Amino acid sequence: MAETPVRFGILGCANIARKVSRAIRLAPNCTICAIGSRSIEKASAFAAENGFPATAKVYGSYEAVIDDPDVEAVYVPLPTSLHLRYAVLAAQKKKHVLLEKPVALNVSELDTILEACEANGVQFMDATMWMHHPRTAKMTEFLSDPQHFGKLKSVTSSFTYNPGPDFLKNDIRVKPDLDALGALGDTGWYCVRAILWSVGYELPKTVTALRDPEYNKAGVIMSCGSSLSWVDGKVATFYCSFLTNLTMDINALGTDGNLRVHDFVIPFQEDIAPFYAASNSRFQELSIGCEPKPSEHCVTTDLPQEALMVKEFASLVGSIMRNGSKPEKKWPTLSRKTQLVLDAVKSSIERGFEPVEVGN
């Protein structure tokens, strides 16, 4: 028997909400129930332009969506500065929370959100879409293979894009009162999550920001990087930027193998995503090449990763509502670990690029 679709309310008309609203329509266990914006005209236009079902209700405030008794879960793509207010309010009204990243301005804010979700028995998940692509599970298998990958020694990750002058002047991600973490919160979130994923979500002991981050005139980070280190000798680095051509790379190095992926955030193609793996590589005679050559592994999917994300979220929500299950703790735990590292990078920058121990 098919699952009863989880009824989503969407808070705001951010550009990313176009992508996620499409995902909700594609996922078999979800439906769009309502959308709210600061004006009912904007919400109505957004619903019409993005193919919302005729039954979707339109509101002129975020609160009205949260107050709607038909809404079971909310997707929150609002500026980071508003996450604390509206995620907590949604949890208090027993709405399950799918929250855009970065989930908060700091871990203290996130803890307040997570405490509200736990106290009210609602599921929390951040909207890091690539975590839900089947390629990620396949890459995890390779990293966990002691024969072909061995022991992880080093990881590098980068997510950068150059969105152009209008973005750099007007987007919420460059405004200190809306998204004060700038590139660190937007693209850096993905880099940090990629590193944590590759090490099995073990927090580093110390984080040291790289010197010379770039800022806009308002003091918001436009590019930055950091190194991370673990007690067992593992190391990692990342670079994130709004000022560099599009790149979305992970390179994980093991004692017996290595993994590369060049489009980990958003696959270059929606239905197929490759990664490259090499094991027990050696130089050929006279060092004119290497053998065996890295192999390409292509993972197909019938649904785009954002639809798989909302499908998984809705499955957890449905299990809570209809079977009395407890919220899955994996997702808030991963969000909190990612936020802890972001906080440490920011702290290292503020302390003159000194090493900072990662909190708990």
C-alpha positions in Angstrom: 0.0 0.0 0.0 1.4 3.4 -0.9 2.4 5.8 1.8 0.1 8.7 2.5 2.0 11.8 1.2 3.5 14.1 3.8 2.1 17.6 3.4 4.8 20.2 3.1 4.6 23.9 3.8 7.3 26.1 2.3 8.5 29.2 4.0 9.6 31.8 1.5 10.3 32.1 -2.2 14.1 31.8 -2.3 15.5 30.5 -5.6 16.6 27.2 -4.0 12.9 26.7 -3.1 12.2 26.3 -6.8 14.5 23.3 -6.9 13.2 21.8 -3.7 9.5 22.4 -4.5 10.1 20.5 -7.8 11.7 17.7 -5.7 8.6 17.6 -3.5 6.5 17.1 -6.6 8.8 14.4 -7.9 9.0 12.4 -4.7 6.2 9.8 -4.4 5.5 10.3 -0.7 5.3 14.1 -0.6 2.9 16.9 -1.6 3.0 20.7 -1.4 0.3 21.9 1.0 1.1 25.6 1.4 3.5 28.3 0.8 4.0 31.6 2.6 6.0 34.8 1.8 6.1 38.3 3.2 3.4 39.2 0.6 0.6 37.0 -0.7 1.2 38.3 -4.2 4.7 37.0 -4.2 3.7 33.7 -2.8 0.9 33.4 -5.4 3.2 34.2 -8.3 5.8 31.7 -7.0 3.2 28.9 -6.7 1.9 29.6 -10.3 5.4 29.8 -11.8 6.5 26.6 -10.2 3.6 24.3 -10.9 2.2 23.9 -7.4 -0.9 21.8 -7.2 -4.2 23.7 -7.3 -4.9 22.6 -3.7 -1.8 24.4 -2.3 -2.7 27.2 0.0 -1.0 30.6 -0.4 -0.3 32.9 2.6 1.2 36.3 3.1 3.3 35.4 6.1 5.6 32.5 7.2 3.6 32.2 10.5 0.4 31.4 8.6 2.0 28.4 7.0 3.3 27.1 10.4 -0.2 27.7 11.9 -2.0 25.7 9.1 -3.2 22.5 10.7 -2.9 20.7 7.4 0.9 21.3 7.2 2.8 18.4 8.6 6.4 19.4 7.7 8.1 22.7 6.7 10.9 23.4 4.3 12.8 26.5 5.5 14.9 28.2 2.8 15.0 31.5 4.6 18.2 33.6 5.3 20.3 32.0 8.0 19.6 34.9 10.4 15.9 33.8 10.4 16.4 30.1 11.0 16.4 30.2 14.8 13.1 32.0 14.9 11.2 30.0 12.4 12.6 26.5 12.9 11.9 26.8 16.7 8.4 28.1 16.0 7.7 25.3 13.5 8.9 22.6 16.0 6.8 24.1 18.8 3.8 23.7 16.4 4.7 20.1 15.9 5.9 20.6 12.3 8.9 18.5 11.1 11.8 20.7 9.9 13.8 20.4 6.7 16.2 23.3 7.1 18.5 24.9 4.5 22.2 25.1 5.2 24.0 26.6 6.9 21.5 25.6 9.5 22.4 28.4 11.9 24.9 31.2 12.5 26.6 29.2 15.3 26.2 26.0 17.2 24.4 27.7 20.1 21.6 28.7 17.8 21.5 25.2 16.3 21.3 23.7 19.8 18.2 25.7 20.5 16.7 24.5 17.3 17.6 20.9 18.0 16.3 21.1 21.5 13.0 22.4 20.3 12.7 19.6 17.7 13.6 16.9 20.3 11.2 18.3 22.9 8.3 18.2 20.4 9.2 14.9 18.8 9.7 16.2 15.3 12.2 15.2 12.7 15.1 17.5 11.8 17.2 17.3 8.7 19.4 19.8 6.9 19.1 20.1 3.1 22.5 18.8 2.1 21.3 17.1 -1.0 24.4 15.1 -2.1 24.2 13.0 1.0 21.1 11.3 -0.4 22.5 10.4 -3.9 23.2 6.7 -4.3 26.7 7.6 -5.5 27.5 8.7 -1.9 26.7 5.2 -0.6 28.9 3.6 -3.3 31.8 6.0 -2.5 31.4 5.2 1.2 31.7 1.5 0.4 35.0 2.2 -1.4 36.4 4.3 1.5 35.5 1.5 3.9 37.3 -1.2 1.9 40.6 -2.1 3.7 41.9 -4.0 0.7 41.4 -1.4 -2.0 41.5 1.9 -0.1 43.3 1.1 3.1 43.6 3.7 5.9 42.6 7.3 5.2 45.4 9.7 5.4 44.4 13.0 3.7 41.3 14.7 2.3 41.0 17.8 0.2 37.7 19.4 -0.7 36.7 22.5 -2.7 33.4 24.1 -3.6 33.6 27.4 -5.4 31.6 29.4 -8.0 31.8 32.8 -9.5 28.1 34.1 -9.6 28.8 37.5 -11.1 28.5 41.1 -10.0 24.8 41.2 -9.3 25.0 38.3 -6.8 28.1 39.8 -5.2 26.2 43.0 -4.7 22.6 42.0 -3.9 22.3 38.3 -2.9 21.4 37.5 0.7 24.6 35.5 1.1 26.7 38.6 0.9 24.6 40.6 3.5 25.9 40.6 7.1 22.4 41.0 8.6 21.0 38.0 6.6 23.8 35.4 6.0 26.8 36.6 8.0 28.8 33.5 7.3 29.0 34.3 3.6 31.0 31.8 1.5 32.0 29.9 4.6 28.4 29.1 5.4 27.3 28.5 1.9 30.0 26.6 0.0 32.2 25.9 3.1 29.3 23.9 4.6 29.6 21.4 1.8 33.4 21.2 2.0 33.3 20.5 5.7 30.5 17.9 5.4 32.5 16.2 2.6 35.5 16.0 4.9 33.5 14.7 7.9 31.8 12.1 5.6 35.1 10.8 4.4 36.4 10.3 7.9 33.3 8.6 9.2 32.1 11.8 10.9 34.9 11.8 13.4 35.5 15.4 14.5 39.0 16.8 14.1 41.0 17.8 17.1 42.0 21.2 15.7 41.1 23.5 12.9 43.5 26.2 11.6 42.1 28.7 9.1 44.3 29.6 6.1 45.6 33.1 6.0 44.2 35.9 3.7 40.5 35.2 3.5 38.7 37.6 1.2 35.9 39.9 2.3 33.4 42.2 0.7 33.0 45.8 1.8 30.4 44.8 4.3 32.9 42.4 6.0 31.3 39.2 4.8 33.7 36.3 3.8 33.9 35.8 0.0 36.6 33.1 0.1 38.5 31.2 2.7 40.1 27.9 3.6 41.2 25.8 6.5 43.3 22.8 7.5 42.0 20.2 9.9 43.9 17.6 11.9 43.0 14.5 13.9 44.8 12.9 16.8 45.8 9.8 14.7 47.5 12.0 12.1 44.8 12.4 9.5 44.8 15.8 7.8 42.3 17.7 5.6 42.1 21.0 3.8 39.3 22.8 2.1 38.8 26.0 0.1 35.4 27.7 -0.5 34.7 30.8 -2.6 32.3 33.1 -4.4 35.2 34.4 -6.5 36.5 31.4 -8.3 35.2 29.4 -11.3 32.8 26.5 -10.5 34.5 23.5 -8.9 33.1 20.8 -6.6 35.9 18.4 -5.8 36.7 15.7 -3.2 40.1 13.9 -3.2 40.5 11.3 -0.5 43.9 9.6 -0.2 44.3 6.2 1.5 47.4 4.0 2.1 46.3 1.7 -0.7 43.9 3.7 -2.9 42.4 7.1 -3.6 39.0 8.5 -4.6 38.2 11.5 -6.7 34.9 13.1 -7.5 34.5 16.3 -9.5 30.8 17.2 -9.0 29.9 16.1 -5.5 27.6 18.9 -4.7 25.4 18.8 -7.8 26.1 16.1 -10.4 26.9 17.4 -13.9 24.0 15.1 -15.0 20.9 14.6 -13.1 20.5 10.8 -13.8 24.1 9.6 -13.6 27.0 10.5 -11.4 30.6 9.2 -11.7 33.5 8.9 -9.3 37.0 7.7 -9.9 38.9 5.2 -7.8 42.4 3.8 -7.9 43.9 1.0 -5.9 47.5 -0.3 -5.4 48.8 2.1 -8.1 52.4 1.8 -9.3 54.5 3.5 -11.9 55.1 1.6 -15.0 58.6 0.7 -16.2 60.6 3.9 -16.8 57.9 5.9 -15.1 56.1 6.5 -18.4 52.7 5.9 -16.8 50.9 4.2 -14.0 49.0 0.9 -13.5 46.4 0.0 -12.9 44.7 3.1 -14.3 42.0 4.7 -12.2 38.6 3.3 -12.8 35.4 5.3 -13.5 32.3 4.2 -11.6 29.0 5.6 -12.8 25.9 5.5 -10.5 22.5 6.0 -12.0 19.4 7.2 -10.3 15.7 7.5 -11.3 15.1 10.5 -9.1 17.4 13.6 -8.6 19.2 13.8 -5.3 17.0 16.5 -4.0 13.9 14.4 -4.6 15.7 11.5 -2.8 16.4 13.8 0.1 12.7 14.9 0.5 11.6 11.3 0.0 13.9 10.1 2.8 12.8 13.0 5.1 9.1 12.3 4.4 9.6 8.6 5.0 11.0 9.4 8.5 8.2 11.9 9.1 5.6 9.3 8.0 7.0 6.7 10.3 6.8 9.1 13.3 3.3 10.2 12.5 1.8 6.9 11.6 3.9 4.3 13.5 4.9 6.2 16.6 8.6 6.0 15.7 11.2 8.2 17.3 12.9 10.9 15.2 16.1 9.7 13.5 19.1 11.2 15.4 21.6 10.7 12.6 20.7 13.9 10.8 20.7 16.4 13.6 24.0 14.9 14.8 25.6 15.4 11.4 24.3 19.0 11.2 25.8 19.8 14.6 29.2 18.3 13.8 29.3 20.4 10.6 28.4 23.5 12.4 31.0 22.9 15.1 33.7 22.8 12.5 32.4 26.0 10.8 32.4 27.7 14.2 36.0 26.6 14.7 37.1 28.0 11.3 35.5 31.3 12.0 37.1 31.4 15.5 40.5 30.6 14.0 40.1 33.5 11.5 39.1 35.9 14.4 42.1 34.7 16.5 44.6 35.5 13.8 44.7 32.0 12.2 45.7 30.2 15.3 44.8 26.6 15.8 41.4 26.1 17.5 40.2 23.0 19.2 36.9 21.8 18.0 34.2 21.8 20.7 31.6 19.1 21.5 
